[in-house]
Amino acid sequence: MIKKLMLAGAATSLLAGAASAADLPARVAPPPVFTPVPVFTWTGFYAGLHTDYTFTDRQRINTIGNDLVPTNTIGNVTTLRRPPVVRNEQDGLANIGGGFGYNYQFTPGSGFVVGLQADWAWTDIHKNTFYLGPQLAANNGFSDPSAFRQELSWLGTVVGRVGYAFDRVFVYGMGGFAYGGVDYRANFYTTAGANPPLALAYAGRYNDLETGYAYGGGIEYALPTDSFLSRFSLLGLLGIQSQAVTIKAEYLHYDLGSRNVLVNNTALVVNGGVGPQPRGSYTSRFHTEGNLVRAGFSYKFNGL
C-alpha cells in the first residue's frame, strides 16, 4: 500500500511540474547582428595609366624680317618671299602616360571632393610645314622654299581637381600648371645663284622645356572592390590590395605659350660673292597650344 502511495505522489509531482513549465514564457531568440554596408569614399591616394588623343587647332608660326640692309629681310616677308604666317595643326593617337594623386571627400557616399593630380604623357606630335614663295624678279624669277618643324615630345601637368561625387560616380573640373618638351625649327633656302642650286641660307632652332597652364574636366567611376581588374592586376600579384579600381574620361586644354626663334644667316655665298648676299636675320614666333582627350584607369588605396 505504501509503495502504491509513493508512486501516485511521484506521478502527481511530475504532472504539476509539467503544468508549471507550460505556464513559463517561451525562450526569446537573440536579436540579429546588424552589419552596416560600407559607404564608399573617394578619399585616398591613387595611381594609374592612360592613353590620349592629342590634337591642335590654333597653332601659328609668325615670321618677321629683322633687317632693312643689306638683304632687306623685312621686304622678303612683305613680298611673301618668306611666309609671314604659317598654320601648323597636329594630332596624335594612342599616346601612353600615367599619373597619381590624392583626393579628399568631405562627406562619404555623396559629397564634394577636392584633390591634386600629377600626370605625364608621351605625346610625340610633330609636323613639318613647307612654303614655296612666289617667282619674283628680285629673285631672278626663282621661288625660295621655307621649311618649319614644330614638335611636342611630351607633356606634364600638375592640376587641382574639384567636383562632386554621387557615390561611385565623380564629376570634376581641373586646372593648373603644364610643362612640356618642344622642338622648333625654321630653315629658309635660296635658289637664285646658289651652289648647289638649292642651299640653306637661314636656320634657327629651339629645343627645350616650355611651361604654361592647363584646364579641363572629366568623369570617373569606381568599380566594385571585387572587380576582376583589382583581383588580376599587377598590384594584386605583388600582394598590394587596392580599395577600388576606377575608370575615367577627361578633356584637357593646354597652352605652353610662345617662343621667338632667331633664324640667322648661314654665311652662304651666292653668285661667287658678287651682288647681294644672304645676310641679316629673321624671327619666327612659335606657339604651342592644343587639346587632350584621355581615357584611363587608376588603383585607389584606402583613405587616410
SVG drawing of the C-alpha trace seen along z (x, -y; Angstrom):
<svg xmlns="http://www.w3.org/2000/svg" viewBox="-2 -99 85 101">
<polyline fill="none" stroke="black" stroke-width="0.4" points="0.0,0.0 2.8,-2.4 4.5,-1.6 1.4,-2.5 1.0,-5.8 4.6,-6.7 4.1,-6.0 0.9,-8.1 2.7,-11.0 5.6,-10.9 3.2,-11.0 1.3,-13.9 4.6,-15.9 5.5,-15.2 2.1,-16.4 2.4,-19.6 5.9,-20.3 4.8,-19.9 1.9,-22.2 4.1,-24.8 6.6,-24.6 3.7,-25.1 2.9,-28.4 6.5,-29.8 7.1,-32.2 8.8,-30.9 12.6,-31.5 13.3,-34.8 15.6,-34.4 18.8,-36.7 18.5,-39.8 20.2,-39.6 23.6,-41.1 23.5,-44.2 26.4,-44.6 26.4,-48.1 27.1,-48.3 30.4,-50.2 30.0,-53.6 32.3,-54.4 34.6,-57.4 36.9,-58.9 39.4,-60.0 42.8,-58.5 45.8,-58.1 45.5,-56.7 47.8,-55.9 47.2,-54.6 47.7,-54.7 46.0,-56.4 46.1,-56.7 45.5,-60.1 44.4,-61.6 46.2,-64.9 45.2,-67.5 45.9,-71.2 43.8,-73.7 45.2,-77.2 48.9,-76.9 50.6,-79.6 54.1,-80.4 54.7,-84.1 57.8,-85.4 59.2,-88.9 62.4,-90.3 64.9,-92.0 67.0,-93.9 66.5,-96.6 70.0,-96.2 71.9,-94.6 69.4,-92.0 66.2,-93.7 64.7,-90.7 61.7,-92.8 61.0,-93.2 61.3,-89.5 58.5,-88.9 56.4,-91.8 56.7,-90.3 55.9,-86.8 59.3,-85.5 59.3,-84.3 55.9,-83.4 54.6,-85.9 52.2,-83.3 52.1,-79.5 49.4,-77.4 50.6,-74.2 47.9,-71.8 48.9,-68.4 47.3,-65.3 48.4,-62.0 46.6,-58.9 47.3,-56.2 49.9,-58.0 50.8,-56.5 51.0,-58.2 50.5,-57.8 49.7,-59.8 49.0,-59.8 47.2,-62.0 45.2,-62.4 41.5,-63.1 39.7,-64.2 35.9,-63.8 34.1,-65.9 31.2,-63.5 31.4,-59.8 28.8,-58.5 27.8,-61.6 29.5,-65.0 32.2,-67.4 35.7,-66.2 38.9,-68.2 42.2,-66.8 45.6,-67.2 46.8,-65.2 50.1,-65.0 50.2,-63.4 52.8,-62.8 52.1,-61.7 54.4,-60.8 52.7,-62.8 55.2,-62.7 53.2,-65.0 55.1,-66.8 54.6,-68.3 56.8,-69.6 55.3,-72.5 56.7,-73.7 56.2,-77.0 57.2,-77.9 57.5,-81.7 56.4,-83.4 58.6,-83.8 59.9,-87.3 62.1,-89.4 64.2,-90.4 65.0,-86.7 65.8,-86.2 62.4,-84.6 63.0,-81.7 60.9,-80.6 62.6,-80.2 61.4,-77.4 60.9,-77.7 60.5,-74.8 59.2,-74.7 59.1,-71.9 57.1,-72.0 57.1,-69.2 55.7,-68.5 57.6,-65.4 55.9,-65.0 53.5,-66.9 53.2,-67.0 50.6,-68.6 50.0,-69.3 46.4,-70.3 43.9,-70.7 40.6,-68.8 37.3,-70.0 33.9,-68.2 31.0,-66.3 30.7,-62.6 27.5,-60.7 28.6,-57.7 30.8,-55.9 30.5,-58.5 32.7,-61.5 32.3,-64.6 35.0,-67.2 36.8,-70.2 40.6,-70.7 43.2,-73.4 46.8,-74.2 50.4,-74.0 51.5,-72.5 55.0,-71.9 56.4,-70.0 59.4,-69.3 59.3,-71.2 61.4,-71.4 61.0,-74.4 62.9,-74.7 62.9,-77.2 65.0,-76.7 64.9,-79.2 66.5,-78.1 67.6,-80.1 67.7,-79.0 69.0,-82.1 72.7,-81.9 73.2,-79.2 75.7,-76.5 74.3,-73.8 71.1,-75.1 69.1,-74.7 71.1,-75.9 70.3,-76.6 70.5,-80.4 68.9,-80.9 68.4,-78.5 67.1,-78.6 66.2,-76.1 64.9,-75.9 64.8,-72.6 64.0,-72.9 61.3,-72.9 58.2,-75.2 55.8,-76.0 52.2,-77.2 48.8,-76.2 46.1,-73.6 42.4,-73.2 39.6,-70.8 37.2,-68.3 36.3,-64.7 34.2,-61.9 35.4,-58.9 33.6,-55.7 34.8,-53.4 34.2,-49.7 33.3,-47.3 36.1,-46.1 35.9,-42.5 36.3,-43.7 38.5,-41.4 40.7,-44.4 41.5,-44.5 42.0,-40.8 44.2,-40.2 46.2,-43.4 49.9,-43.7 49.4,-45.2 47.4,-42.1 50.2,-39.8 52.6,-41.8 50.2,-41.4 49.2,-45.0 45.4,-45.3 43.6,-48.4 40.4,-49.6 38.9,-50.1 39.7,-50.4 38.4,-53.5 38.0,-54.2 37.9,-57.8 37.5,-60.0 39.0,-63.5 39.3,-66.5 42.3,-68.8 43.3,-72.0 47.0,-73.1 48.8,-76.3 52.6,-76.5 52.9,-80.0 55.0,-81.4 58.8,-81.4 60.8,-83.6 63.4,-81.7 66.2,-83.7 66.6,-82.4 70.1,-83.6 72.1,-83.6 74.4,-80.7 77.1,-82.8 76.2,-81.2 77.9,-82.7 75.9,-83.0 76.9,-84.1 80.5,-83.7 80.1,-86.6 79.0,-89.0 76.0,-91.1 73.6,-91.0 74.5,-88.1 72.1,-86.3 72.8,-88.2 70.7,-89.6 68.2,-87.5 64.5,-86.7 62.5,-86.0 59.9,-83.2 57.5,-83.0 56.1,-79.6 53.1,-79.0 52.2,-75.6 48.6,-75.1 46.3,-72.0 43.9,-69.5 44.0,-66.1 41.1,-63.6 42.1,-60.9 40.9,-57.5 42.5,-55.6 42.2,-53.6 43.6,-54.0 44.0,-52.0 42.6,-53.7 44.0,-52.9 42.4,-53.2 41.5,-56.7 43.8,-58.3"/>
</svg>
